[in-house]
Amino acid sequence: MAKTSIDTWNPEFLTTSPIFNTIKVAASYHTDSAQWPTLEQLKQQFKDTNHPVTPVPQGEKPSQFEDQYEPRIYLRRELQTRNENWHDFFNAMVWLTFTKTKSYLNERHYFAALEREPGSNRSVLENAITLFDECGIIIISDDEQLLDMIRQHQWKDLFYHHKDQFNKNIFCYVFGHAIYEKALAPYIGMTCQALLINSTDLIHSCRNNQLTEIDDFLAHYWRNHCIQSSDDLNAFPVLGIPGLHKDNNNESFYENRDYFRPIKK
C-alpha cells in the first residue's frame, strides 16, 4: 500500500472517460466538492448505505496476522484507506458498487492466507483474486461469437469490424481500482483482466443498469469456484473499446501489435 505519487483531486474526473461509468453512482457523492473527500465523509457514505465495512485510517506496519490488510477487513470490518489517495478512493468506490463480490474476495483471501505455511507465497487462486481486484473488468454478453473474439485476441474484428455488435451486445464494467487510477491519465498499454460472462438473463440487468443484480451474479460466480487461476481471466486492451480513445475510430489504431497482441500459439 505504498504511496507512489502525489495525488491531486479533480471533482470532474467522472466526465473524463466512460471507464468511470461503473462507479458513477457511488463517486457522484463527492463530485460537488473542490476538496478531497475526508475519511469522515467516506465513513458517512458507507454508513448511509448500510455497508458492512467501514473506512479507517491506514495502520502501522502490522506485526500480527490479524492486523494485516485483508484480515482487518474480514475480522473487524475495517477498510484501511489513505487520505488524498486515488488508489484507495477508487477501492472504496468499488466496495460501494460491488459490495457482495468484494466481500467474498476478501473472505477467500483471508481463509487462503490462514492455510499458508509461514513465509510461503500466495496461492495460485490468491494471485488470480488479486489480479482481478486490481485490474479486473467484467464483460457480459449474450453473443458467444463476440466473447470468443476476445478469447482469440481478434481485436480488430471485435472492436472495429463488429463495432455495432459490440456496442449493442457487450457490456463492460471495470472492477479493478488500479484501472480507475490509470484512467485518470490513460495510456496505450492499459490492459484489464477480463472475466467473460455469457448470459441472456444478465443482459436485461445490464440494459437497465442494475449493478446490484450484476454484483449478486458475480459474487455467486466466484463462490462457485469458476475462477481457479489467473489463466481463467482474459487479457483485454481496454482502450480498444469503441469511443474510449480519440484514435480508435480508425482501423489503423488496431494494428499496434504491441498493444493489441495476437494470441500466443
BALOBA-1460 file (C-alpha; in Angstrom, 3 decimals):
// residues 265
<rec num="1" residu="m" x="0.000" y="0.000" z="0.000"/>
<rec num="2" residu="a" x="2.936" y="2.358" z="-0.540"/>
<rec num="3" residu="k" x="2.082" y="5.751" z="-1.981"/>
<rec num="4" residu="t" x="3.917" y="6.277" z="-5.250"/>
<rec num="5" residu="s" x="2.727" y="9.689" z="-6.414"/>
<rec num="6" residu="i" x="1.226" y="12.982" z="-5.266"/>
<rec num="7" residu="d" x="-2.491" y="12.875" z="-5.942"/>
<rec num="8" residu="t" x="-4.470" y="15.978" z="-6.892"/>
<rec num="9" residu="w" x="-8.239" y="15.912" z="-6.526"/>
<rec num="10" residu="n" x="-10.271" y="16.522" z="-9.675"/>
<rec num="11" residu="p" x="-14.009" y="16.778" z="-8.943"/>
<rec num="12" residu="e" x="-14.766" y="16.441" z="-12.672"/>
<rec num="13" residu="f" x="-12.994" y="13.120" z="-13.162"/>
<rec num="14" residu="l" x="-16.252" y="11.304" z="-13.945"/>
<rec num="15" residu="t" x="-16.599" y="13.333" z="-17.145"/>
<rec num="16" residu="t" x="-13.126" y="12.488" z="-18.445"/>
<rec num="17" residu="s" x="-13.766" y="8.898" z="-19.526"/>
<rec num="18" residu="p" x="-16.637" y="6.396" z="-19.883"/>
<rec num="19" residu="i" x="-14.415" y="4.000" z="-17.892"/>
<rec num="20" residu="f" x="-15.728" y="5.677" z="-14.737"/>
<rec num="21" residu="n" x="-19.392" y="4.998" z="-15.548"/>
<rec num="22" residu="t" x="-19.447" y="1.823" z="-13.459"/>
<rec num="23" residu="i" x="-18.751" y="3.720" z="-10.217"/>
<rec num="24" residu="k" x="-20.657" y="6.855" z="-11.173"/>
<rec num="25" residu="v" x="-23.425" y="6.467" z="-8.600"/>
<rec num="26" residu="a" x="-21.019" y="5.999" z="-5.697"/>
<rec num="27" residu="a" x="-18.489" y="8.594" z="-6.853"/>
<rec num="28" residu="s" x="-21.095" y="11.279" z="-7.582"/>
<rec num="29" residu="y" x="-21.434" y="11.625" z="-3.815"/>
<rec num="30" residu="h" x="-18.137" y="13.548" z="-3.869"/>
<rec num="31" residu="t" x="-18.007" y="15.441" z="-7.155"/>
<rec num="32" residu="d" x="-19.590" y="18.656" z="-5.872"/>
<rec num="33" residu="s" x="-16.574" y="19.314" z="-3.678"/>
<rec num="34" residu="a" x="-13.367" y="21.061" z="-4.747"/>
<rec num="35" residu="q" x="-11.504" y="19.295" z="-1.954"/>
<rec num="36" residu="w" x="-10.543" y="15.676" z="-1.384"/>
<rec num="37" residu="p" x="-13.217" y="13.632" z="0.406"/>
<rec num="38" residu="t" x="-12.275" y="13.249" z="4.044"/>
<rec num="39" residu="l" x="-12.217" y="9.924" z="5.796"/>
<rec num="40" residu="e" x="-15.228" y="11.054" z="7.830"/>
<rec num="41" residu="q" x="-17.160" y="11.762" z="4.639"/>
<rec num="42" residu="l" x="-16.317" y="8.310" z="3.301"/>
<rec num="43" residu="k" x="-17.378" y="6.766" z="6.597"/>
<rec num="44" residu="q" x="-20.694" y="8.583" z="6.403"/>
<rec num="45" residu="q" x="-21.252" y="7.417" z="2.829"/>
<rec num="46" residu="f" x="-20.646" y="3.813" z="3.825"/>
<rec num="47" residu="k" x="-22.921" y="4.235" z="6.851"/>
<rec num="48" residu="d" x="-25.697" y="5.783" z="4.750"/>
<rec num="49" residu="t" x="-25.734" y="2.705" z="2.514"/>
<rec num="50" residu="n" x="-25.673" y="0.268" z="5.467"/>
<rec num="51" residu="h" x="-22.393" y="-1.054" z="4.149"/>
<rec num="52" residu="p" x="-20.827" y="-3.938" z="6.103"/>
<rec num="53" residu="v" x="-17.339" y="-2.383" z="6.239"/>
<rec num="54" residu="t" x="-16.089" y="0.998" z="7.434"/>
<rec num="55" residu="p" x="-13.170" y="3.068" z="6.104"/>
<rec num="56" residu="v" x="-10.487" y="3.608" z="8.747"/>
<rec num="57" residu="p" x="-7.028" y="5.224" z="8.695"/>
<rec num="58" residu="q" x="-4.118" y="3.148" z="7.473"/>
<rec num="59" residu="g" x="-2.408" y="1.429" z="10.386"/>
<rec num="60" residu="e" x="1.239" y="0.968" z="11.186"/>
<rec num="61" residu="k" x="3.171" y="-1.911" z="9.668"/>
<rec num="62" residu="p" x="1.354" y="-4.965" z="11.047"/>
<rec num="63" residu="s" x="3.206" y="-7.227" z="13.455"/>
<rec num="64" residu="q" x="0.406" y="-9.788" z="13.718"/>
<rec num="65" residu="f" x="-1.637" y="-11.623" z="11.119"/>
<rec num="66" residu="e" x="-4.886" y="-10.140" z="12.453"/>
<rec num="67" residu="d" x="-3.604" y="-6.624" z="11.735"/>
<rec num="68" residu="q" x="-2.833" y="-7.230" z="8.072"/>
<rec num="69" residu="y" x="-4.954" y="-5.584" z="5.390"/>
<rec num="70" residu="e" x="-7.281" y="-8.434" z="4.390"/>
<rec num="71" residu="p" x="-7.686" y="-9.900" z="7.926"/>
<rec num="72" residu="r" x="-8.663" y="-6.494" z="9.279"/>
<rec num="73" residu="i" x="-11.439" y="-6.273" z="6.729"/>
<rec num="74" residu="y" x="-12.683" y="-9.791" z="7.432"/>
<rec num="75" residu="l" x="-12.317" y="-9.829" z="11.216"/>
<rec num="76" residu="r" x="-13.074" y="-6.224" z="12.142"/>
<rec num="77" residu="r" x="-14.806" y="-4.919" z="9.015"/>
<rec num="78" residu="e" x="-12.180" y="-2.171" z="8.763"/>
<rec num="79" residu="l" x="-11.135" y="-0.949" z="5.318"/>
<rec num="80" residu="q" x="-7.783" y="0.812" z="5.651"/>
<rec num="81" residu="t" x="-7.997" y="3.911" z="3.476"/>
<rec num="82" residu="r" x="-5.314" y="6.537" z="2.915"/>
<rec num="83" residu="n" x="-6.250" y="10.210" z="2.752"/>
<rec num="84" residu="e" x="-5.974" y="12.063" z="-0.567"/>
<rec num="85" residu="n" x="-5.102" y="8.932" z="-2.490"/>
<rec num="86" residu="w" x="-6.777" y="7.959" z="-5.771"/>
<rec num="87" residu="h" x="-5.960" y="4.264" z="-5.463"/>
<rec num="88" residu="d" x="-7.710" y="3.944" z="-2.116"/>
<rec num="89" residu="f" x="-10.541" y="6.266" z="-3.110"/>
<rec num="90" residu="f" x="-11.338" y="4.102" z="-6.122"/>
<rec num="91" residu="n" x="-11.089" y="0.978" z="-3.996"/>
<rec num="92" residu="a" x="-13.719" y="2.450" z="-1.691"/>
<rec num="93" residu="m" x="-15.962" y="3.272" z="-4.660"/>
<rec num="94" residu="v" x="-15.719" y="-0.321" z="-5.916"/>
<rec num="95" residu="w" x="-16.582" y="-1.586" z="-2.421"/>
<rec num="96" residu="l" x="-19.715" y="0.557" z="-2.551"/>
<rec num="97" residu="t" x="-20.620" y="-0.606" z="-6.053"/>
<rec num="98" residu="f" x="-19.827" y="-4.336" z="-5.832"/>
<rec num="99" residu="t" x="-20.266" y="-4.996" z="-2.113"/>
<rec num="100" residu="k" x="-21.041" y="-8.716" z="-2.261"/>
<rec num="101" residu="t" x="-18.253" y="-9.524" z="-4.693"/>
<rec num="102" residu="k" x="-15.632" y="-7.543" z="-2.780"/>
<rec num="103" residu="s" x="-16.786" y="-9.176" z="0.454"/>
<rec num="104" residu="y" x="-16.412" y="-12.659" z="-0.985"/>
<rec num="105" residu="l" x="-12.975" y="-11.947" z="-2.447"/>
<rec num="106" residu="n" x="-11.876" y="-10.647" z="0.948"/>
<rec num="107" residu="e" x="-13.257" y="-13.749" z="2.667"/>
<rec num="108" residu="r" x="-11.401" y="-16.010" z="0.247"/>
<rec num="109" residu="h" x="-8.187" y="-14.043" z="0.739"/>
<rec num="110" residu="y" x="-8.486" y="-14.372" z="4.491"/>
<rec num="111" residu="f" x="-9.020" y="-18.121" z="4.602"/>
<rec num="112" residu="a" x="-6.396" y="-18.771" z="1.942"/>
<rec num="113" residu="a" x="-3.890" y="-16.777" z="3.989"/>
<rec num="114" residu="l" x="-4.766" y="-18.845" z="7.061"/>
<rec num="115" residu="e" x="-3.909" y="-22.006" z="5.133"/>
<rec num="116" residu="r" x="-0.463" y="-20.792" z="4.094"/>
<rec num="117" residu="e" x="2.694" y="-22.075" z="5.702"/>
<rec num="118" residu="p" x="4.654" y="-19.270" z="7.431"/>
<rec num="119" residu="g" x="6.793" y="-17.456" z="4.890"/>
<rec num="120" residu="s" x="5.135" y="-19.081" z="1.883"/>
<rec num="121" residu="n" x="3.847" y="-17.158" z="-1.134"/>
<rec num="122" residu="r" x="0.254" y="-16.551" z="-2.106"/>
<rec num="123" residu="s" x="-1.581" y="-19.426" z="-3.755"/>
<rec num="124" residu="v" x="-2.497" y="-19.539" z="-7.443"/>
<rec num="125" residu="l" x="-6.093" y="-18.650" z="-6.553"/>
<rec num="126" residu="e" x="-4.995" y="-15.734" z="-4.377"/>
<rec num="127" residu="n" x="-2.936" y="-14.384" z="-7.261"/>
<rec num="128" residu="a" x="-5.992" y="-14.571" z="-9.517"/>
<rec num="129" residu="i" x="-8.137" y="-12.758" z="-6.956"/>
<rec num="130" residu="t" x="-5.504" y="-10.050" z="-6.509"/>
<rec num="131" residu="l" x="-5.141" y="-9.594" z="-10.273"/>
<rec num="132" residu="f" x="-8.892" y="-9.258" z="-10.716"/>
<rec num="133" residu="d" x="-9.242" y="-6.987" z="-7.693"/>
<rec num="134" residu="e" x="-6.621" y="-4.596" z="-9.070"/>
<rec num="135" residu="c" x="-7.139" y="-4.860" z="-12.842"/>
<rec num="136" residu="g" x="-10.385" y="-6.728" z="-13.430"/>
<rec num="137" residu="i" x="-13.155" y="-5.951" z="-15.869"/>
<rec num="138" residu="i" x="-16.486" y="-7.760" z="-16.147"/>
<rec num="139" residu="i" x="-17.592" y="-8.357" z="-19.735"/>
<rec num="140" residu="i" x="-21.156" y="-9.568" z="-20.204"/>
<rec num="141" residu="s" x="-22.719" y="-10.570" z="-23.498"/>
<rec num="142" residu="d" x="-25.368" y="-12.837" z="-24.956"/>
<rec num="143" residu="d" x="-23.286" y="-13.245" z="-28.115"/>
<rec num="144" residu="e" x="-20.766" y="-16.067" z="-27.741"/>
<rec num="145" residu="q" x="-19.102" y="-15.147" z="-31.033"/>
<rec num="146" residu="l" x="-18.089" y="-11.753" z="-29.654"/>
<rec num="147" residu="l" x="-16.765" y="-13.282" z="-26.444"/>
<rec num="148" residu="d" x="-14.791" y="-15.795" z="-28.461"/>
<rec num="149" residu="m" x="-13.130" y="-12.943" z="-30.356"/>
<rec num="150" residu="i" x="-11.803" y="-11.761" z="-27.003"/>
<rec num="151" residu="r" x="-10.530" y="-15.251" z="-26.147"/>
<rec num="152" residu="q" x="-8.839" y="-15.462" z="-29.560"/>
<rec num="153" residu="h" x="-7.447" y="-11.894" z="-29.428"/>
<rec num="154" residu="q" x="-9.233" y="-10.957" z="-32.644"/>
<rec num="155" residu="w" x="-9.113" y="-7.311" z="-31.654"/>
<rec num="156" residu="k" x="-9.641" y="-5.586" z="-34.985"/>
<rec num="157" residu="d" x="-12.593" y="-7.824" z="-35.798"/>
<rec num="158" residu="l" x="-14.093" y="-7.228" z="-32.366"/>
<rec num="159" residu="f" x="-13.619" y="-3.509" z="-31.916"/>
<rec num="160" residu="y" x="-13.666" y="-2.263" z="-35.499"/>
<rec num="161" residu="h" x="-15.381" y="-4.661" z="-37.902"/>
<rec num="162" residu="h" x="-18.003" y="-5.661" z="-35.304"/>
<rec num="163" residu="k" x="-18.224" y="-2.263" z="-33.605"/>
<rec num="164" residu="d" x="-22.007" y="-2.036" z="-33.929"/>
<rec num="165" residu="q" x="-22.483" y="-5.510" z="-32.448"/>
<rec num="166" residu="f" x="-20.009" y="-4.694" z="-29.680"/>
<rec num="167" residu="n" x="-21.900" y="-1.539" z="-28.740"/>
<rec num="168" residu="k" x="-25.224" y="-3.387" z="-28.773"/>
<rec num="169" residu="n" x="-24.374" y="-6.771" z="-27.285"/>
<rec num="170" residu="i" x="-21.430" y="-6.275" z="-24.925"/>
<rec num="171" residu="f" x="-21.438" y="-4.514" z="-21.572"/>
<rec num="172" residu="c" x="-18.181" y="-3.742" z="-19.771"/>
<rec num="173" residu="y" x="-17.831" y="-2.926" z="-16.059"/>
<rec num="174" residu="v" x="-14.425" y="-2.036" z="-14.689"/>
<rec num="175" residu="f" x="-13.862" y="-3.703" z="-11.319"/>
<rec num="176" residu="g" x="-10.164" y="-3.136" z="-10.676"/>
<rec num="177" residu="h" x="-9.403" y="0.034" z="-8.739"/>
<rec num="178" residu="a" x="-5.903" y="0.231" z="-10.255"/>
<rec num="179" residu="i" x="-7.518" y="0.581" z="-13.692"/>
<rec num="180" residu="y" x="-9.572" y="3.529" z="-12.473"/>
<rec num="181" residu="e" x="-6.398" y="5.162" z="-11.211"/>
<rec num="182" residu="k" x="-4.719" y="4.630" z="-14.586"/>
<rec num="183" residu="a" x="-7.786" y="6.007" z="-16.375"/>
<rec num="184" residu="l" x="-7.060" y="9.430" z="-14.871"/>
<rec num="185" residu="a" x="-4.179" y="9.602" z="-17.363"/>
<rec num="186" residu="p" x="-4.896" y="6.813" z="-19.868"/>
<rec num="187" residu="y" x="-2.079" y="5.445" z="-21.994"/>
<rec num="188" residu="i" x="-1.624" y="2.884" z="-24.744"/>
<rec num="189" residu="g" x="-0.788" y="-0.278" z="-22.872"/>
<rec num="190" residu="m" x="-3.603" y="-0.139" z="-20.300"/>
<rec num="191" residu="t" x="-4.783" y="-3.722" z="-20.045"/>
<rec num="192" residu="c" x="-7.547" y="-5.216" z="-17.943"/>
<rec num="193" residu="q" x="-8.024" y="-8.815" z="-16.873"/>
<rec num="194" residu="a" x="-11.453" y="-9.813" z="-18.123"/>
<rec num="195" residu="l" x="-13.984" y="-12.183" z="-16.662"/>
<rec num="196" residu="l" x="-16.201" y="-13.200" z="-19.596"/>
<rec num="197" residu="i" x="-19.846" y="-13.995" z="-18.885"/>
<rec num="198" residu="n" x="-22.344" y="-15.250" z="-21.459"/>
<rec num="199" residu="s" x="-25.794" y="-14.690" z="-20.021"/>
<rec num="200" residu="t" x="-29.060" y="-13.782" z="-21.701"/>
<rec num="201" residu="d" x="-30.719" y="-13.172" z="-18.338"/>
<rec num="202" residu="l" x="-27.969" y="-10.846" z="-17.116"/>
<rec num="203" residu="i" x="-28.148" y="-8.758" z="-20.289"/>
<rec num="204" residu="h" x="-31.510" y="-7.429" z="-19.066"/>
<rec num="205" residu="s" x="-29.809" y="-6.250" z="-15.863"/>
<rec num="206" residu="c" x="-27.103" y="-4.582" z="-17.952"/>
<rec num="207" residu="r" x="-29.568" y="-2.733" z="-20.155"/>
<rec num="208" residu="n" x="-31.387" y="-1.485" z="-17.057"/>
<rec num="209" residu="n" x="-28.085" y="-0.662" z="-15.307"/>
<rec num="210" residu="q" x="-28.967" y="-2.947" z="-12.394"/>
<rec num="211" residu="l" x="-25.499" y="-3.233" z="-10.874"/>
<rec num="212" residu="t" x="-26.855" y="-4.868" z="-7.705"/>
<rec num="213" residu="e" x="-28.026" y="-7.853" z="-9.760"/>
<rec num="214" residu="i" x="-24.666" y="-7.999" z="-11.532"/>
<rec num="215" residu="d" x="-22.918" y="-7.905" z="-8.146"/>
<rec num="216" residu="d" x="-25.092" y="-10.805" z="-6.933"/>
<rec num="217" residu="f" x="-24.230" y="-12.831" z="-10.025"/>
<rec num="218" residu="l" x="-20.525" y="-12.063" z="-9.822"/>
<rec num="219" residu="a" x="-20.213" y="-12.989" z="-6.147"/>
<rec num="220" residu="h" x="-22.019" y="-16.259" z="-6.852"/>
<rec num="221" residu="y" x="-19.748" y="-16.894" z="-9.843"/>
<rec num="222" residu="w" x="-16.593" y="-16.553" z="-7.754"/>
<rec num="223" residu="r" x="-18.051" y="-18.542" z="-4.859"/>
<rec num="224" residu="n" x="-18.777" y="-21.456" z="-7.184"/>
<rec num="225" residu="h" x="-15.052" y="-21.650" z="-7.990"/>
<rec num="226" residu="c" x="-15.471" y="-20.731" z="-11.636"/>
<rec num="227" residu="i" x="-12.129" y="-18.913" z="-11.390"/>
<rec num="228" residu="q" x="-9.199" y="-21.049" z="-10.239"/>
<rec num="229" residu="s" x="-6.163" y="-19.180" z="-11.533"/>
<rec num="230" residu="s" x="-5.081" y="-16.122" z="-13.492"/>
<rec num="231" residu="d" x="-5.306" y="-18.263" z="-16.640"/>
<rec num="232" residu="d" x="-9.099" y="-18.153" z="-16.276"/>
<rec num="233" residu="l" x="-9.012" y="-14.405" z="-16.908"/>
<rec num="234" residu="n" x="-8.517" y="-12.851" z="-20.338"/>
<rec num="235" residu="a" x="-6.170" y="-10.003" z="-21.195"/>
<rec num="236" residu="f" x="-8.255" y="-7.144" z="-22.553"/>
<rec num="237" residu="p" x="-6.816" y="-3.933" z="-24.125"/>
<rec num="238" residu="v" x="-9.474" y="-1.649" z="-22.695"/>
<rec num="239" residu="l" x="-8.704" y="1.394" z="-24.867"/>
<rec num="240" residu="g" x="-9.858" y="-0.606" z="-27.872"/>
<rec num="241" residu="i" x="-13.466" y="-0.254" z="-26.704"/>
<rec num="242" residu="p" x="-15.189" y="1.993" z="-29.267"/>
<rec num="243" residu="g" x="-15.139" y="5.579" z="-28.027"/>
<rec num="244" residu="l" x="-12.538" y="5.131" z="-25.271"/>
<rec num="245" residu="h" x="-9.628" y="6.574" z="-27.242"/>
<rec num="246" residu="k" x="-9.622" y="9.507" z="-29.650"/>
<rec num="247" residu="d" x="-7.987" y="7.429" z="-32.410"/>
<rec num="248" residu="n" x="-9.821" y="4.137" z="-32.138"/>
<rec num="249" residu="n" x="-12.333" y="5.005" z="-34.830"/>
<rec num="250" residu="n" x="-9.513" y="4.386" z="-37.317"/>
<rec num="251" residu="e" x="-8.739" y="0.859" z="-38.444"/>
<rec num="252" residu="s" x="-5.007" y="1.569" z="-38.249"/>
<rec num="253" residu="f" x="-5.296" y="2.098" z="-34.482"/>
<rec num="254" residu="y" x="-5.762" y="-1.648" z="-34.046"/>
<rec num="255" residu="e" x="-2.597" y="-2.517" z="-35.968"/>
<rec num="256" residu="n" x="-0.421" y="-1.776" z="-32.936"/>
<rec num="257" residu="r" x="0.515" y="-5.362" z="-32.114"/>
<rec num="258" residu="d" x="2.401" y="-4.306" z="-29.014"/>
<rec num="259" residu="y" x="-0.953" y="-3.324" z="-27.507"/>
<rec num="260" residu="f" x="-3.423" y="-5.427" z="-29.480"/>
<rec num="261" residu="r" x="-1.403" y="-8.559" z="-29.111"/>
<rec num="262" residu="p" x="-2.217" y="-11.729" z="-31.035"/>
<rec num="263" residu="i" x="-2.888" y="-14.858" z="-29.069"/>
<rec num="264" residu="k" x="0.143" y="-16.921" z="-28.160"/>
<rec num="265" residu="k" x="0.348" y="-20.126" z="-30.137"/>
